[in-house]
Amino acid sequence: MVSNEIRTCGIALGALLHEVTEEQAALLRLVKTNLIAAADMAEELEANMPCAAAKCGLCGPNTRTR
């Protein structure tokens, strides 16, 4: 899902923190924080927004067990 991709990008930025100057690290930390917040919002949207596949019961809030 999109939220996982965003979250992965944020986490990947954290791996670069020791490779850059302190000023650059501060910027990366800010971007990482914003990406994680965006991932949280995307996850909330993904959980509450039915998709086209939800009509057949494959995902979304209308998921049926088979």
PQR file of N, CA, C, O and H, with PARSE charges and radii, in Angstrom:
ATOM      1  N   MET A   1       0.832  -1.177   0.000 -0.4000 1.5000
ATOM      2  CA  MET A   1       0.000   0.000   0.000 -0.0000 2.0000
ATOM      3  C   MET A   1       0.885   1.251   0.000  0.5500 1.7000
ATOM      4  O   MET A   1       2.075   1.190   0.311 -0.5500 1.4000
ATOM      5  N   VAL A   2       0.294   2.350  -0.344 -0.4000 1.5000
ATOM      6  CA  VAL A   2       1.018   3.612  -0.435 -0.0000 2.0000
ATOM      7  C   VAL A   2       1.610   3.998   0.920  0.5500 1.7000
ATOM      8  O   VAL A   2       2.736   4.494   0.981 -0.5500 1.4000
ATOM      9  H   VAL A   2      -0.672   2.400  -0.597  0.4000 1.0000
ATOM     10  N   SER A   3       0.883   3.782   1.985 -0.4000 1.5000
ATOM     11  CA  SER A   3       1.390   4.150   3.314 -0.0000 2.0000
ATOM     12  C   SER A   3       2.696   3.422   3.626  0.5500 1.7000
ATOM     13  O   SER A   3       3.595   4.004   4.232 -0.5500 1.4000
ATOM     14  H   SER A   3      -0.031   3.380   1.936  0.4000 1.0000
ATOM     15  N   ASN A   4       2.808   2.186   3.228 -0.4000 1.5000
ATOM     16  CA  ASN A   4       4.040   1.435   3.476 -0.0000 2.0000
ATOM     17  C   ASN A   4       5.205   1.996   2.670  0.5500 1.7000
ATOM     18  O   ASN A   4       6.331   2.054   3.166 -0.5500 1.4000
ATOM     19  H   ASN A   4       2.077   1.713   2.735  0.4000 1.0000
ATOM     20  N   GLU A   5       4.946   2.409   1.435 -0.4000 1.5000
ATOM     21  CA  GLU A   5       5.996   2.991   0.596 -0.0000 2.0000
ATOM     22  C   GLU A   5       6.495   4.307   1.190  0.5500 1.7000
ATOM     23  O   GLU A   5       7.699   4.560   1.229 -0.5500 1.4000
ATOM     24  H   GLU A   5       4.032   2.362   1.032  0.4000 1.0000
ATOM     25  N   ILE A   6       5.568   5.139   1.648 -0.4000 1.5000
ATOM     26  CA  ILE A   6       5.947   6.418   2.258 -0.0000 2.0000
ATOM     27  C   ILE A   6       6.752   6.175   3.520  0.5500 1.7000
ATOM     28  O   ILE A   6       7.786   6.807   3.733 -0.5500 1.4000
ATOM     29  H   ILE A   6       4.590   4.934   1.616  0.4000 1.0000
ATOM     30  N   ARG A   7       6.278   5.254   4.364 -0.4000 1.5000
ATOM     31  CA  ARG A   7       6.958   4.947   5.619 -0.0000 2.0000
ATOM     32  C   ARG A   7       8.371   4.409   5.358  0.5500 1.7000
ATOM     33  O   ARG A   7       9.314   4.763   6.065 -0.5500 1.4000
ATOM     34  H   ARG A   7       5.437   4.740   4.191  0.4000 1.0000
ATOM     35  N   THR A   8       8.510   3.558   4.347 -0.4000 1.5000
ATOM     36  CA  THR A   8       9.817   3.009   4.002 -0.0000 2.0000
ATOM     37  C   THR A   8      10.789   4.106   3.578  0.5500 1.7000
ATOM     38  O   THR A   8      11.968   4.069   3.930 -0.5500 1.4000
ATOM     39  H   THR A   8       7.744   3.270   3.772  0.4000 1.0000
ATOM     40  N   CYS A   9      10.293   5.073   2.827 -0.4000 1.5000
ATOM     41  CA  CYS A   9      11.148   6.207   2.419 -0.0000 2.0000
ATOM     42  C   CYS A   9      11.609   6.996   3.639  0.5500 1.7000
ATOM     43  O   CYS A   9      12.772   7.392   3.719 -0.5500 1.4000
ATOM     44  H   CYS A   9       9.336   5.103   2.541  0.4000 1.0000
ATOM     45  N   GLY A  10      10.719   7.225   4.577 -0.4000 1.5000
ATOM     46  CA  GLY A  10      11.082   7.941   5.793 -0.0000 2.0000
ATOM     47  C   GLY A  10      12.125   7.202   6.603  0.5500 1.7000
ATOM     48  O   GLY A  10      13.071   7.805   7.110 -0.5500 1.4000
ATOM     49  H   GLY A  10       9.774   6.903   4.513  0.4000 1.0000
ATOM     50  N   ILE A  11      11.955   5.921   6.721 -0.4000 1.5000
ATOM     51  CA  ILE A  11      12.917   5.103   7.465 -0.0000 2.0000
ATOM     52  C   ILE A  11      14.269   5.090   6.764  0.5500 1.7000
ATOM     53  O   ILE A  11      15.312   5.142   7.417 -0.5500 1.4000
ATOM     54  H   ILE A  11      11.186   5.432   6.308  0.4000 1.0000
ATOM     55  N   ALA A  12      14.254   5.020   5.439 -0.4000 1.5000
ATOM     56  CA  ALA A  12      15.503   5.012   4.674 -0.0000 2.0000
ATOM     57  C   ALA A  12      16.288   6.302   4.889  0.5500 1.7000
ATOM     58  O   ALA A  12      17.519   6.276   4.929 -0.5500 1.4000
ATOM     59  H   ALA A  12      13.407   4.978   4.908  0.4000 1.0000
ATOM     60  N   LEU A  13      15.603   7.408   5.027 -0.4000 1.5000
ATOM     61  CA  LEU A  13      16.305   8.665   5.281 -0.0000 2.0000
ATOM     62  C   LEU A  13      17.077   8.606   6.594  0.5500 1.7000
ATOM     63  O   LEU A  13      18.162   9.177   6.710 -0.5500 1.4000
ATOM     64  H   LEU A  13      14.604   7.429   4.995  0.4000 1.0000
ATOM     65  N   GLY A  14      16.521   7.924   7.569 -0.4000 1.5000
ATOM     66  CA  GLY A  14      17.204   7.790   8.855 -0.0000 2.0000
ATOM     67  C   GLY A  14      18.559   7.113   8.731  0.5500 1.7000
ATOM     68  O   GLY A  14      19.465   7.390   9.516 -0.5500 1.4000
ATOM     69  H   GLY A  14      15.640   7.461   7.475  0.4000 1.0000
ATOM     70  N   ALA A  15      18.703   6.241   7.765 -0.4000 1.5000
ATOM     71  CA  ALA A  15      19.970   5.538   7.560 -0.0000 2.0000
ATOM     72  C   ALA A  15      21.062   6.470   7.045  0.5500 1.7000
ATOM     73  O   ALA A  15      22.247   6.148   7.132 -0.5500 1.4000
ATOM     74  H   ALA A  15      17.967   6.016   7.127  0.4000 1.0000
ATOM     75  N   LEU A  16      20.670   7.616   6.514 -0.4000 1.5000
ATOM     76  CA  LEU A  16      21.645   8.554   5.969 -0.0000 2.0000
ATOM     77  C   LEU A  16      22.148   9.576   6.989  0.5500 1.7000
ATOM     78  O   LEU A  16      23.096  10.310   6.713 -0.5500 1.4000
ATOM     79  H   LEU A  16      19.708   7.878   6.444  0.4000 1.0000
ATOM     80  N   LEU A  17      21.532   9.627   8.142 -0.4000 1.5000
ATOM     81  CA  LEU A  17      21.839  10.677   9.112 -0.0000 2.0000
ATOM     82  C   LEU A  17      23.313  10.734   9.498  0.5500 1.7000
ATOM     83  O   LEU A  17      23.852  11.823   9.693 -0.5500 1.4000
ATOM     84  H   LEU A  17      20.761   9.031   8.366  0.4000 1.0000
ATOM     85  N   HIS A  18      23.963   9.603   9.609 -0.4000 1.5000
ATOM     86  CA  HIS A  18      25.365   9.602  10.021 -0.0000 2.0000
ATOM     87  C   HIS A  18      26.322   9.922   8.867  0.5500 1.7000
ATOM     88  O   HIS A  18      27.533  10.016   9.069 -0.5500 1.4000
ATOM     89  H   HIS A  18      23.524   8.718   9.451  0.4000 1.0000
ATOM     90  N   GLU A  19      25.774  10.088   7.658 -0.4000 1.5000
ATOM     91  CA  GLU A  19      26.592  10.350   6.469 -0.0000 2.0000
ATOM     92  C   GLU A  19      26.685  11.832   6.115  0.5500 1.7000
ATOM     93  O   GLU A  19      27.445  12.200   5.219 -0.5500 1.4000
ATOM     94  H   GLU A  19      24.791  10.012   7.494  0.4000 1.0000
ATOM     95  N   VAL A  20      25.937  12.677   6.790 -0.4000 1.5000
ATOM     96  CA  VAL A  20      25.831  14.079   6.392 -0.0000 2.0000
ATOM     97  C   VAL A  20      26.202  15.007   7.548  0.5500 1.7000
ATOM     98  O   VAL A  20      26.402  14.566   8.680 -0.5500 1.4000
ATOM     99  H   VAL A  20      25.319  12.379   7.517  0.4000 1.0000
ATOM    100  N   THR A  21      26.289  16.303   7.238 -0.4000 1.5000
ATOM    101  CA  THR A  21      26.595  17.286   8.279 -0.0000 2.0000
ATOM    102  C   THR A  21      25.424  17.396   9.249  0.5500 1.7000
ATOM    103  O   THR A  21      24.332  16.897   8.977 -0.5500 1.4000
ATOM    104  H   THR A  21      26.127  16.661   6.318  0.4000 1.0000
ATOM    105  N   GLU A  22      25.659  18.047  10.373 -0.4000 1.5000
ATOM    106  CA  GLU A  22      24.602  18.199  11.381 -0.0000 2.0000
ATOM    107  C   GLU A  22      23.415  18.997  10.833  0.5500 1.7000
ATOM    108  O   GLU A  22      22.262  18.681  11.126 -0.5500 1.4000
ATOM    109  H   GLU A  22      26.546  18.452  10.594  0.4000 1.0000
ATOM    110  N   GLU A  23      23.700  20.022  10.042 -0.4000 1.5000
ATOM    111  CA  GLU A  23      22.617  20.813   9.451 -0.0000 2.0000
ATOM    112  C   GLU A  23      21.795  19.974   8.472  0.5500 1.7000
ATOM    113  O   GLU A  23      20.566  20.050   8.457 -0.5500 1.4000
ATOM    114  H   GLU A  23      24.637  20.279   9.803  0.4000 1.0000
ATOM    115  N   GLN A  24      22.477  19.180   7.665 -0.4000 1.5000
ATOM    116  CA  GLN A  24      21.784  18.314   6.720 -0.0000 2.0000
ATOM    117  C   GLN A  24      20.992  17.236   7.462  0.5500 1.7000
ATOM    118  O   GLN A  24      19.887  16.874   7.057 -0.5500 1.4000
ATOM    119  H   GLN A  24      23.475  19.118   7.677  0.4000 1.0000
ATOM    120  N   ALA A  25      21.569  16.729   8.551 -0.4000 1.5000
ATOM    121  CA  ALA A  25      20.878  15.720   9.350 -0.0000 2.0000
ATOM    122  C   ALA A  25      19.596  16.290   9.952  0.5500 1.7000
ATOM    123  O   ALA A  25      18.580  15.600  10.027 -0.5500 1.4000
ATOM    124  H   ALA A  25      22.467  17.023   8.880  0.4000 1.0000
ATOM    125  N   ALA A  26      19.647  17.554  10.380 -0.4000 1.5000
ATOM    126  CA  ALA A  26      18.453  18.181  10.937 -0.0000 2.0000
ATOM    127  C   ALA A  26      17.351  18.261   9.882  0.5500 1.7000
ATOM    128  O   ALA A  26      16.182  18.025  10.185 -0.5500 1.4000
ATOM    129  H   ALA A  26      20.473  18.115  10.318  0.4000 1.0000
ATOM    130  N   LEU A  27      17.721  18.593   8.649 -0.4000 1.5000
ATOM    131  CA  LEU A  27      16.746  18.640   7.564 -0.0000 2.0000
ATOM    132  C   LEU A  27      16.194  17.248   7.269  0.5500 1.7000
ATOM    133  O   LEU A  27      14.990  17.084   7.074 -0.5500 1.4000
ATOM    134  H   LEU A  27      18.671  18.785   8.403  0.4000 1.0000
ATOM    135  N   LEU A  28      17.064  16.256   7.237 -0.4000 1.5000
ATOM    136  CA  LEU A  28      16.612  14.877   6.990 -0.0000 2.0000
ATOM    137  C   LEU A  28      15.667  14.404   8.086  0.5500 1.7000
ATOM    138  O   LEU A  28      14.683  13.719   7.805 -0.5500 1.4000
ATOM    139  H   LEU A  28      18.042  16.389   7.395  0.4000 1.0000
ATOM    140  N   ARG A  29      15.959  14.766   9.335 -0.4000 1.5000
ATOM    141  CA  ARG A  29      15.064  14.387  10.437 -0.0000 2.0000
ATOM    142  C   ARG A  29      13.688  15.019  10.264  0.5500 1.7000
ATOM    143  O   ARG A  29      12.671  14.375  10.522 -0.5500 1.4000
ATOM    144  H   ARG A  29      16.758  15.322   9.563  0.4000 1.0000
ATOM    145  N   LEU A  30      13.653  16.274   9.830 -0.4000 1.5000
ATOM    146  CA  LEU A  30      12.383  16.954   9.596 -0.0000 2.0000
ATOM    147  C   LEU A  30      11.600  16.283   8.468  0.5500 1.7000
ATOM    148  O   LEU A  30      10.401  16.036   8.595 -0.5500 1.4000
ATOM    149  H   LEU A  30      14.480  16.797   9.621  0.4000 1.0000
ATOM    150  N   VAL A  31      12.287  15.993   7.371 -0.4000 1.5000
ATOM    151  CA  VAL A  31      11.629  15.319   6.241 -0.0000 2.0000
ATOM    152  C   VAL A  31      11.141  13.934   6.670  0.5500 1.7000
ATOM    153  O   VAL A  31      10.034  13.527   6.315 -0.5500 1.4000
ATOM    154  H   VAL A  31      13.261  16.193   7.268  0.4000 1.0000
ATOM    155  N   LYS A  32      11.960  13.217   7.427 -0.4000 1.5000
ATOM    156  CA  LYS A  32      11.570  11.887   7.904 -0.0000 2.0000
ATOM    157  C   LYS A  32      10.318  11.978   8.769  0.5500 1.7000
ATOM    158  O   LYS A  32       9.392  11.185   8.606 -0.5500 1.4000
ATOM    159  H   LYS A  32      12.858  13.548   7.715  0.4000 1.0000
ATOM    160  N   THR A  33      10.287  12.932   9.679 -0.4000 1.5000
ATOM    161  CA  THR A  33       9.119  13.119  10.544 -0.0000 2.0000
ATOM    162  C   THR A  33       7.871  13.410   9.711  0.5500 1.7000
ATOM    163  O   THR A  33       6.799  12.866   9.976 -0.5500 1.4000
ATOM    164  H   THR A  33      11.039  13.577   9.812  0.4000 1.0000
ATOM    165  N   ASN A  34       8.018  14.266   8.707 -0.4000 1.5000
ATOM    166  CA  ASN A  34       6.876  14.591   7.848 -0.0000 2.0000
ATOM    167  C   ASN A  34       6.423  13.395   7.017  0.5500 1.7000
ATOM    168  O   ASN A  34       5.225  13.203   6.810 -0.5500 1.4000
ATOM    169  H   ASN A  34       8.889  14.707   8.491  0.4000 1.0000
ATOM    170  N   LEU A  35       7.365  12.595   6.543 -0.4000 1.5000
ATOM    171  CA  LEU A  35       7.003  11.398   5.784 -0.0000 2.0000
ATOM    172  C   LEU A  35       6.269  10.383   6.653  0.5500 1.7000
ATOM    173  O   LEU A  35       5.292   9.780   6.210 -0.5500 1.4000
ATOM    174  H   LEU A  35       8.339  12.751   6.711  0.4000 1.0000
ATOM    175  N   ILE A  36       6.726  10.193   7.874 -0.4000 1.5000
ATOM    176  CA  ILE A  36       6.055   9.256   8.770 -0.0000 2.0000
ATOM    177  C   ILE A  36       4.639   9.740   9.078  0.5500 1.7000
ATOM    178  O   ILE A  36       3.704   8.941   9.124 -0.5500 1.4000
ATOM    179  H   ILE A  36       7.519  10.684   8.234  0.4000 1.0000
ATOM    180  N   ALA A  37       4.481  11.051   9.289 -0.4000 1.5000
ATOM    181  CA  ALA A  37       3.144  11.606   9.530 -0.0000 2.0000
ATOM    182  C   ALA A  37       2.254  11.407   8.302  0.5500 1.7000
ATOM    183  O   ALA A  37       1.078  11.068   8.435 -0.5500 1.4000
ATOM    184  H   ALA A  37       5.241  11.700   9.252  0.4000 1.0000
ATOM    185  N   ALA A  38       2.810  11.616   7.114 -0.4000 1.5000
ATOM    186  CA  ALA A  38       2.044  11.398   5.879 -0.0000 2.0000
ATOM    187  C   ALA A  38       1.668   9.931   5.727  0.5500 1.7000
ATOM    188  O   ALA A  38       0.568   9.611   5.276 -0.5500 1.4000
ATOM    189  H   ALA A  38       3.765  11.891   7.006  0.4000 1.0000
ATOM    190  N   ALA A  39       2.578   9.042   6.101 -0.4000 1.5000
ATOM    191  CA  ALA A  39       2.288   7.607   6.032 -0.0000 2.0000
ATOM    192  C   ALA A  39       1.151   7.246   6.982  0.5500 1.7000
ATOM    193  O   ALA A  39       0.292   6.431   6.646 -0.5500 1.4000
ATOM    194  H   ALA A  39       3.472   9.302   6.466  0.4000 1.0000
ATOM    195  N   ASP A  40       1.148   7.852   8.163 -0.4000 1.5000
ATOM    196  CA  ASP A  40       0.066   7.599   9.119 -0.0000 2.0000
ATOM    197  C   ASP A  40      -1.272   8.069   8.553  0.5500 1.7000
ATOM    198  O   ASP A  40      -2.284   7.381   8.689 -0.5500 1.4000
ATOM    199  H   ASP A  40       1.846   8.514   8.436  0.4000 1.0000
ATOM    200  N   MET A  41      -1.276   9.247   7.915 -0.4000 1.5000
ATOM    201  CA  MET A  41      -2.513   9.754   7.311 -0.0000 2.0000
ATOM    202  C   MET A  41      -2.956   8.859   6.152  0.5500 1.7000
ATOM    203  O   MET A  41      -4.144   8.568   6.010 -0.5500 1.4000
ATOM    204  H   MET A  41      -0.455   9.806   7.805  0.4000 1.0000
ATOM    205  N   ALA A  42      -2.010   8.426   5.330 -0.4000 1.5000
ATOM    206  CA  ALA A  42      -2.342   7.546   4.210 -0.0000 2.0000
ATOM    207  C   ALA A  42      -2.898   6.218   4.706  0.5500 1.7000
ATOM    208  O   ALA A  42      -3.840   5.674   4.130 -0.5500 1.4000
ATOM    209  H   ALA A  42      -1.045   8.663   5.445  0.4000 1.0000
ATOM    210  N   GLU A  43      -2.310   5.705   5.773 -0.4000 1.5000
ATOM    211  CA  GLU A  43      -2.792   4.447   6.347 -0.0000 2.0000
ATOM    212  C   GLU A  43      -4.236   4.589   6.825  0.5500 1.7000
ATOM    213  O   GLU A  43      -5.055   3.692   6.630 -0.5500 1.4000
ATOM    214  H   GLU A  43      -1.544   6.146   6.241  0.4000 1.0000
ATOM    215  N   GLU A  44      -4.534   5.720   7.448 -0.4000 1.5000
ATOM    216  CA  GLU A  44      -5.907   5.982   7.904 -0.0000 2.0000
ATOM    217  C   GLU A  44      -6.867   6.044   6.722  0.5500 1.7000
ATOM    218  O   GLU A  44      -7.959   5.479   6.774 -0.5500 1.4000
ATOM    219  H   GLU A  44      -3.868   6.449   7.606  0.4000 1.0000
ATOM    220  N   LEU A  45      -6.459   6.730   5.659 -0.4000 1.5000
ATOM    221  CA  LEU A  45      -7.297   6.803   4.462 -0.0000 2.0000
ATOM    222  C   LEU A  45      -7.483   5.429   3.835  0.5500 1.7000
ATOM    223  O   LEU A  45      -8.589   5.068   3.432 -0.5500 1.4000
ATOM    224  H   LEU A  45      -5.572   7.189   5.617  0.4000 1.0000
ATOM    225  N   GLU A  46      -6.408   4.671   3.755 -0.4000 1.5000
ATOM    226  CA  GLU A  46      -6.485   3.330   3.165 -0.0000 2.0000
ATOM    227  C   GLU A  46      -7.426   2.437   3.954  0.5500 1.7000
ATOM    228  O   GLU A  46      -8.139   1.614   3.379 -0.5500 1.4000
ATOM    229  H   GLU A  46      -5.510   4.964   4.083  0.4000 1.0000
ATOM    230  N   ALA A  47      -7.428   2.595   5.257 -0.4000 1.5000
ATOM    231  CA  ALA A  47      -8.270   1.752   6.104 -0.0000 2.0000
ATOM    232  C   ALA A  47      -9.747   2.109   5.986  0.5500 1.7000
ATOM    233  O   ALA A  47     -10.613   1.258   6.185 -0.5500 1.4000
ATOM    234  H   ALA A  47      -6.849   3.263   5.725  0.4000 1.0000
ATOM    235  N   ASN A  48     -10.032   3.365   5.664 -0.4000 1.5000
ATOM    236  CA  ASN A  48     -11.427   3.828   5.677 -0.0000 2.0000
ATOM    237  C   ASN A  48     -12.023   4.088   4.309  0.5500 1.7000
ATOM    238  O   ASN A  48     -13.220   4.357   4.205 -0.5500 1.4000
ATOM    239  H   ASN A  48      -9.328   4.056   5.503  0.4000 1.0000
ATOM    240  N   MET A  49     -11.219   4.016   3.255 -0.4000 1.5000
ATOM    241  CA  MET A  49     -11.724   4.304   1.923 -0.0000 2.0000
ATOM    242  C   MET A  49     -11.915   3.010   1.148  0.5500 1.7000
ATOM    243  O   MET A  49     -10.952   2.300   0.856 -0.5500 1.4000
ATOM    244  H   MET A  49     -10.247   3.798   3.339  0.4000 1.0000
ATOM    245  N   PRO A  50     -13.144   2.716   0.824 -0.5600 1.5000
ATOM    246  CA  PRO A  50     -13.372   1.487   0.053  0.2800 2.0000
ATOM    247  C   PRO A  50     -12.816   1.639  -1.367  0.5500 1.7000
ATOM    248  O   PRO A  50     -12.941   2.694  -1.988 -0.5500 1.4000
ATOM    249  N   CYS A  51     -12.220   0.595  -1.848 -0.4000 1.5000
ATOM    250  CA  CYS A  51     -11.690   0.610  -3.211 -0.0000 2.0000
ATOM    251  C   CYS A  51     -12.640  -0.150  -4.125  0.5500 1.7000
ATOM    252  O   CYS A  51     -13.621  -0.737  -3.668 -0.5500 1.4000
ATOM    253  H   CYS A  51     -12.118  -0.262  -1.343  0.4000 1.0000
ATOM    254  N   ALA A  52     -12.346  -0.132  -5.391 -0.4000 1.5000
ATOM    255  CA  ALA A  52     -13.197  -0.825  -6.356 -0.0000 2.0000
ATOM    256  C   ALA A  52     -13.268  -2.315  -6.049  0.5500 1.7000
ATOM    257  O   ALA A  52     -14.315  -2.935  -6.235 -0.5500 1.4000
ATOM    258  H   ALA A  52     -11.549   0.345  -5.762  0.4000 1.0000
ATOM    259  N   ALA A  53     -12.166  -2.897  -5.580 -0.4000 1.5000
ATOM    260  CA  ALA A  53     -12.150  -4.326  -5.281 -0.0000 2.0000
ATOM    261  C   ALA A  53     -13.022  -4.660  -4.076  0.5500 1.7000
ATOM    262  O   ALA A  53     -13.414  -5.813  -3.901 -0.5500 1.4000
ATOM    263  H   ALA A  53     -11.316  -2.394  -5.429  0.4000 1.0000
ATOM    264  N   ALA A  54     -13.331  -3.670  -3.247 -0.4000 1.5000
ATOM    265  CA  ALA A  54     -14.150  -3.927  -2.060 -0.0000 2.0000
ATOM    266  C   ALA A  54     -15.530  -4.438  -2.451  0.5500 1.7000
ATOM    267  O   ALA A  54     -16.179  -5.133  -1.670 -0.5500 1.4000
ATOM    268  H   ALA A  54     -13.013  -2.733  -3.389  0.4000 1.0000
ATOM    269  N   LYS A  55     -15.974  -4.104  -3.640 -0.4000 1.5000
ATOM    270  CA  LYS A  55     -17.286  -4.558  -4.100 -0.0000 2.0000
ATOM    271  C   LYS A  55     -17.342  -6.078  -4.212  0.5500 1.7000
ATOM    272  O   LYS A  55     -18.410  -6.677  -4.082 -0.5500 1.4000
ATOM    273  H   LYS A  55     -15.446  -3.540  -4.275  0.4000 1.0000
ATOM    274  N   CYS A  56     -16.197  -6.695  -4.452 -0.4000 1.5000
ATOM    275  CA  CYS A  56     -16.198  -8.151  -4.566 -0.0000 2.0000
ATOM    276  C   CYS A  56     -15.706  -8.798  -3.266  0.5500 1.7000
ATOM    277  O   CYS A  56     -15.551 -10.017  -3.195 -0.5500 1.4000
ATOM    278  H   CYS A  56     -15.330  -6.209  -4.558  0.4000 1.0000
ATOM    279  N   GLY A  57     -15.459  -7.970  -2.232 -0.4000 1.5000
ATOM    280  CA  GLY A  57     -15.094  -8.519  -0.933 -0.0000 2.0000
ATOM    281  C   GLY A  57     -13.627  -8.838  -0.756  0.5500 1.7000
ATOM    282  O   GLY A  57     -13.275  -9.558   0.178 -0.5500 1.4000
ATOM    283  H   GLY A  57     -15.585  -6.979  -2.289  0.4000 1.0000
ATOM    284  N   LEU A  58     -12.744  -8.325  -1.624 -0.4000 1.5000
ATOM    285  CA  LEU A  58     -11.328  -8.641  -1.509 -0.0000 2.0000
ATOM    286  C   LEU A  58     -10.590  -7.750  -0.507  0.5500 1.7000
ATOM    287  O   LEU A  58      -9.585  -8.173   0.063 -0.5500 1.4000
ATOM    288  H   LEU A  58     -13.030  -7.740  -2.382  0.4000 1.0000
ATOM    289  N   CYS A  59     -11.072  -6.528  -0.283 -0.4000 1.5000
ATOM    290  CA  CYS A  59     -10.387  -5.631   0.635 -0.0000 2.0000
ATOM    291  C   CYS A  59     -11.369  -4.560   1.119  0.5500 1.7000
ATOM    292  O   CYS A  59     -12.539  -4.535   0.737 -0.5500 1.4000
ATOM    293  H   CYS A  59     -11.889  -6.184  -0.746  0.4000 1.0000
ATOM    294  N   GLY A  60     -10.851  -3.684   1.966 -0.4000 1.5000
ATOM    295  CA  GLY A  60     -11.656  -2.563   2.444 -0.0000 2.0000
ATOM    296  C   GLY A  60     -12.587  -2.960   3.564  0.5500 1.7000
ATOM    297  O   GLY A  60     -12.566  -4.093   4.044 -0.5500 1.4000
ATOM    298  H   GLY A  60      -9.900  -3.703   2.277  0.4000 1.0000
ATOM    299  N   PRO A  61     -13.409  -2.002   3.973 -0.5600 1.5000
ATOM    300  CA  PRO A  61     -14.287  -2.245   5.124  0.2800 2.0000
ATOM    301  C   PRO A  61     -15.371  -3.277   4.865  0.5500 1.7000
ATOM    302  O   PRO A  61     -15.977  -3.781   5.810 -0.5500 1.4000
ATOM    303  N   ASN A  62     -15.630  -3.601   3.594 -0.4000 1.5000
ATOM    304  CA  ASN A  62     -16.665  -4.589   3.261 -0.0000 2.0000
ATOM    305  C   ASN A  62     -16.097  -5.987   3.069  0.5500 1.7000
ATOM    306  O   ASN A  62     -16.736  -6.845   2.460 -0.5500 1.4000
ATOM    307  H   ASN A  62     -15.137  -3.191   2.826  0.4000 1.0000
ATOM    308  N   THR A  63     -14.904  -6.214   3.585 -0.4000 1.5000
ATOM    309  CA  THR A  63     -14.261  -7.516   3.411 -0.0000 2.0000
ATOM    310  C   THR A  63     -15.092  -8.616   4.048  0.5500 1.7000
ATOM    311  O   THR A  63     -15.571  -8.490   5.175 -0.5500 1.4000
ATOM    312  H   THR A  63     -14.384  -5.517   4.080  0.4000 1.0000
ATOM    313  N   ARG A  64     -15.248  -9.677   3.310 -0.4000 1.5000
ATOM    314  CA  ARG A  64     -15.974 -10.846   3.812 -0.0000 2.0000
ATOM    315  C   ARG A  64     -14.994 -11.998   3.966  0.5500 1.7000
ATOM    316  O   ARG A  64     -14.066 -12.146   3.171 -0.5500 1.4000
ATOM    317  H   ARG A  64     -14.859  -9.780   2.394  0.4000 1.0000
ATOM    318  N   THR A  65     -15.202 -12.797   4.975 -0.4000 1.5000
ATOM    319  CA  THR A  65     -14.370 -13.992   5.108 -0.0000 2.0000
ATOM    320  C   THR A  65     -14.927 -15.059   4.210  0.5500 1.7000
ATOM    321  O   THR A  65     -16.137 -15.166   4.012 -0.5500 1.4000
ATOM    322  H   THR A  65     -15.956 -12.677   5.621  0.4000 1.0000
ATOM    323  N   ARG A  66     -14.018 -15.855   3.663 -0.4000 1.5000
ATOM    324  CA  ARG A  66     -14.463 -16.914   2.732 -0.0000 2.0000
ATOM    325  C   ARG A  66     -14.179 -18.257   3.304  0.5500 1.7000
ATOM    326  O   ARG A  66     -14.479 -19.272   2.674 -0.5500 1.4000
ATOM    327  H   ARG A  66     -13.034 -15.768   3.823  0.4000 1.0000
TER
END
